[in-house]
């Protein structure tokens, strides 16, 4: 049997406008070690398809641990992602 990637926990915060869609200002996610920011973004948009429908590219701002993320930043245990309308 192969080894599975170790799970890590991250926190995802939503601003007041996005909270109207997600119905929460914070959610914790357990994801596989090695997941990139862009992959996690895809999962969030899959879980909340209203977000990309209502807010096209350029309307959303993101922070990863209080700094702008790069597309292929690899998430670490305890990371925090902040979503806001810009």
Buried (B, 14 or more C-beta within 10 A) or exposed (E): EEEEEEEBEBEBBBBEEBBEBBEEEEBEBEBEEEBBBEBBBEEBBEEBEEBBEBBEEEEBEBBBBEEEBEEEBEBEEEBEBBBBBE
